[in-house]
């Protein structure tokens, strides 16, 4: 799967290939290009953050379905990494491709829990193309927010560090997207700012 996604990254990095997107004919060529992915899998997206940050809710939103169990406000629910394939229809070539969406337990600061989560993430890291670092916007005024973000970043650095012996490389700076969750649960008046960001 990583090879399939690297084909997409190659496509996006090549200005000549990107020009393909400018016409319907070229869109069909791009769809044909994606359709060659092994097993129809074009990449993996991992939602990660501390417990109760809304990772499962985010994945449910991406799937437009209620497949992941979710908690109330800040209660953590997910206990193990789970894969939820997102089917994408390529009408241009009459074929489906899949993006694997991975839900993960939150970093807790508990050594036993975090070691178990590290082990699970290490097993799937070859399949992960993009990381969604979820930060609970409700916690932005919380004095523990820097600690919670630090816990998650430490976990990411341990799991996704380069392992040349295993042939694994991953650039966190290029492939990590920060997602602010629970924005609908805070009230900010016009002209007011959210503290802690």
C-alpha positions in Angstrom: 0.0 0.0 0.0 2.8 2.4 0.8 4.1 1.8 -2.8 0.7 2.7 -4.1 0.5 5.9 -2.2 4.1 6.8 -3.2 2.8 6.7 -6.7 0.2 9.4 -5.7 2.9 11.4 -4.0 5.1 11.1 -7.1 2.2 12.2 -9.2 1.6 15.3 -6.9 5.4 16.2 -6.9 5.7 16.1 -10.7 4.6 19.4 -12.3 4.1 17.6 -15.6 1.8 15.0 -14.1 -0.1 17.7 -12.2 -1.0 19.4 -15.5 -3.1 16.3 -16.2 -5.7 17.5 -13.8 -6.7 20.4 -16.1 -9.1 18.5 -18.4 -11.6 15.7 -18.3 -9.3 13.6 -20.5 -6.5 14.2 -18.0 -8.7 13.4 -15.1 -9.5 10.0 -16.6 -5.7 9.4 -17.0 -5.3 10.3 -13.3 -8.1 7.9 -12.4 -6.4 5.2 -14.5 -3.2 5.9 -12.7 -4.8 5.5 -9.3 -6.7 2.4 -10.4 -3.4 0.6 -10.9 -2.8 0.6 -7.1 -2.2 -2.9 -5.8 -5.4 -4.3 -4.3 -7.1 -1.0 -5.0 -5.5 0.5 -1.9 -4.1 4.0 -2.5 -3.0 5.0 1.0 -3.6 5.1 4.7 -4.7 8.0 7.0 -4.0 7.7 10.8 -6.0 9.8 13.3 -3.9 10.2 16.5 -4.1 12.4 19.6 -4.7 12.0 23.3 -7.8 10.1 24.6 -11.1 11.8 24.0 -9.9 14.3 21.4 -12.5 13.2 18.8 -10.4 10.9 16.6 -13.2 8.4 16.2 -15.8 11.2 15.5 -13.5 12.6 12.8 -13.2 9.2 11.1 -17.0 8.8 11.3 -17.4 12.2 9.6 -14.9 11.2 6.9 -16.9 7.9 6.4 -20.2 9.7 6.6 -21.3 6.8 8.8 -21.3 5.9 12.5 -18.8 3.0 12.4 -16.4 4.0 15.1 -17.6 3.9 18.7 -17.4 7.3 20.3 -17.5 8.7 23.8 -19.1 11.8 25.4 -17.0 14.9 25.3 -13.6 13.8 26.8 -14.1 10.1 27.5 -11.7 7.8 25.6 -13.3 4.8 23.9 -10.9 3.3 21.4 -8.7 0.6 22.9 -6.9 -0.6 19.7 -6.0 0.5 16.2 -8.8 -0.2 13.8 -8.9 0.1 10.0 -12.0 1.6 8.3 -11.6 1.4 4.5 -13.1 4.4 2.7 -14.3 3.5 -0.8 -13.8 6.1 -3.5 -15.5 5.5 -6.8 -13.5 6.4 -9.9 -16.3 6.8 -12.4 -13.8 7.7 -15.2 -12.5 4.1 -15.1 -15.6 2.4 -13.5 -13.5 1.1 -10.6 -13.2 1.6 -6.8 -10.1 2.4 -4.8 -9.8 2.5 -1.1 -8.1 4.8 1.5 -7.6 3.0 4.8 -8.7 5.2 7.7 -7.0 4.2 11.0 -8.5 5.0 14.4 -6.1 4.8 17.3 -6.2 4.8 21.1 -5.1 8.1 22.6 -1.7 8.7 24.2 -2.4 8.6 28.0 1.0 9.1 29.7 0.5 5.6 31.2 3.6 3.6 30.3 1.7 0.3 29.8 -1.1 1.8 27.7 1.3 3.8 25.6 3.6 0.9 25.0 0.6 -1.2 23.8 -0.5 1.7 21.5 3.1 2.1 20.2 3.2 -1.6 19.3 -0.1 -1.4 17.5 1.0 1.7 15.5 4.4 0.1 14.6 2.4 -2.8 13.0 0.5 -0.5 10.7 3.1 2.3 10.1 4.1 0.9 6.7 0.4 1.5 5.6 0.2 5.1 6.9 0.6 7.8 4.4 -0.9 10.8 6.2 -1.2 11.5 10.0 -4.1 13.6 11.3 -2.9 15.0 14.7 -6.1 15.7 16.6 -6.1 18.5 19.1 -9.3 19.1 21.2 -10.1 22.8 20.7 -12.1 22.7 24.0 -8.8 22.0 25.8 -6.9 25.0 24.3 -7.4 27.0 27.5 -6.4 24.0 29.6 -3.0 24.2 31.3 -2.5 20.5 30.4 -2.8 21.0 26.6 1.0 21.4 26.0 1.6 18.2 28.0 -1.1 16.3 26.0 0.3 17.4 22.6 3.8 16.6 23.8 2.7 13.0 24.7 1.2 12.5 21.3 4.3 14.0 19.5 6.6 11.7 21.5 4.6 8.7 20.5 4.7 9.7 16.8 8.5 10.3 17.0 9.0 6.8 18.5 6.8 5.0 16.1 7.5 6.9 12.9 11.3 7.4 13.3 13.3 6.3 10.3 14.3 2.6 10.5 16.7 2.1 7.7 17.3 -1.6 8.7 13.6 -2.2 8.1 13.6 0.0 5.0 11.2 2.5 6.7 11.3 6.2 6.3 8.6 8.8 7.1 8.8 12.6 7.1 6.5 13.7 9.9 6.9 17.4 8.9 5.6 16.7 5.4 2.9 14.2 6.2 1.3 15.4 9.5 -1.8 17.6 9.5 -3.1 19.3 12.6 -6.8 18.9 13.0 -8.6 21.0 15.6 -11.6 19.0 16.9 -14.7 19.9 18.9 -14.8 23.4 17.5 -18.6 23.2 17.6 -18.5 22.8 21.4 -16.9 26.1 22.2 -18.4 29.5 22.0 -16.2 32.4 20.7 -17.7 35.8 20.2 -16.8 37.9 17.2 -13.3 39.4 17.7 -12.5 37.0 20.5 -9.5 34.6 20.2 -9.0 31.1 21.5 -6.3 31.1 24.1 -3.6 28.3 24.1 -3.0 27.9 20.4 
